[in-house]
Amino acid sequence: MIFVTLGTQDKQFKRLLEAVDNLKTDEEIIVQSGSTDYKFKKDNVKKRKYMSQKAMDENIKNARVIITHAGVGTIIHGLELNKKMIVAARLKKYNEHVNDHQLDILNEFAKDGYILKLDDFSKLEELINKDFTPKKFESNTEKFNDSLEKEIDRLCK
């Protein structure tokens, strides 16, 4: 099963759903579309605007591959389950977001070998078929918190 999630952003991301609709596969595709209005031509697509956290977790767990926007929460959740993730940035020039911060997120996760970067939407099928195992995710939270605590201590002295 292929799971596509666009999160809860209030802007459209039709470019990604059009690319999904153009896939040549009979595999089941489950789409969480959020605010994006799109009518699929394919019969093997099940679309819901929003899902409960339990349904999201279940779909991420059961997916062979996850296609998503460059939202940190979704990316980390998939990586924690060692999922192959194909990620695309929402771009300001297409009115998909208020700025291009998702490009930074996309580039960092791709550079480190965690995800497959989708910047040419015509290559989606190629990325789905690409043999890829994500790098094991290691959170930087503890290291960051330690550094922050040391800096606060230094400033307070």
N, C-alpha and C positions, 0 to 999 in steps of 0.2 A: 504494500500500500504506500502511496505517495501522499504525504500530508503537506498542505500549503497553508501557511498562516500569515496574515497581514496585520495582526495585532488589533489595537483599539484606536489607532490614529484616526482623526476625523477627516482626513483627506483621502482622495481616491488614489489607487495604485493599479490602474487598468493595464499598464504595460506588462506587469508581471502576470496578471490573469490571462491576458491575450497569449502570452508565451506558453502558459500551461495549456490553454485551449488548443494550441497548435501542435502539441505533442502527439506523436504517432504511437500510442500505447493503448491497450485495453485494460491495463492495470487499474485497480480502483484508486481514485483520487478523491481525497477529502479536503475541502477548502473551508477555512475560516476566513471570511472575506471582510469582516469589519464594515467600515463605511463605504467600501468600494462596490458600486453597482455594476454588475456584469452578468450577462446571460450566456451561459456556456452552451456550445453546440454539441459537445460530447455527451454521450449517455452514461459514461463511467465516472462522472463527476457528481459528488454530493456536496452541496454548498450550504453553509450556515453562516449567518452574519456574525454571531457571537456564540461562544461555548462557555460552559462552566469550567472552572479550573480542573475539576475532575475529568471532564471530557477532553480538555486540552492535554492533560497529563497522559491519558489513555492513548490518544492519537499519536503523541510524540513517542511514547513507549512502543507502540505497534508499527510505527512507520519504518519502511525500508530506507527511505530518504525523506528529508524535510526541506522544503523550499520556503524561504521566508524573507522578510524585510530585515534590514540591519538593526534590529532592536536587541539590545544587550540581553534582556531577560530571556527571550526566546532562544538566542544563540547559546547562552550558558546552560539553560535547561537541557537543550539537545546534546550539548557536549558532555554534560554530566552523565548522560546515558550512552555516550560514545556513538552518537548518530552521525551519519553522513549528512552534512548540511550544505545546501546551495543557497547563497545569500546575495540579495540585491539591495542596493541603497535607494531609498526614496530621494528624489532630487527636487530642489527648489524650482529649477527652470521648468519643470512639468507640473508645478503646483502640488507636488506630492508631500511636501513638508515645508516648514517655514525657513529652513536653511539646509546646508549640505553636511551637517554633522555625521550623518549615517555613512558618508564616504570614509571618514576617519575610522569609524568603528569597523566597517567592512575591510579596509586596507590593513588594519592592525591584526584582526583575527586571521585574515588570509595570509599575511606575511609570516605569521607564526605557525602556519600549517594546521590550523583548527578547522577551517571551512574552505569550501570552493567558492570563489568569487564569481558572481554573475554580473558582468558589465555589458556583454553583448547578448541580448535576449534571444537572438537567433541560435545561440549555442547551448540553450538549456538542455535539449535532448542529449547532446554530446556530454555535458557534465553529469547528467543522470546516469549515463552508461559508463562513465569513467570510473576505473578502479581507484578508490580513495578510502583511506582509513585516517580519521582525524587524529591529530596529536592528542595525547592524554591531557585533559584540561587540568591546569593547576591554578587555583585562585591566587591572586596577588593581594587579597584583602588583609591577611594577617601581616604581611610585610609592610604594606601601606600604613596600617594602623600603628605598627611599631615605629615607623619613621615619623609619622605625624605626632605621636606621643613624645618622642625624643625632641622634635622641633618645638613643641609646646613647652616642654620642660626647659629647654635652652632659652626660649624667649621670656619665660617667667623668672629666670634667675637674675 
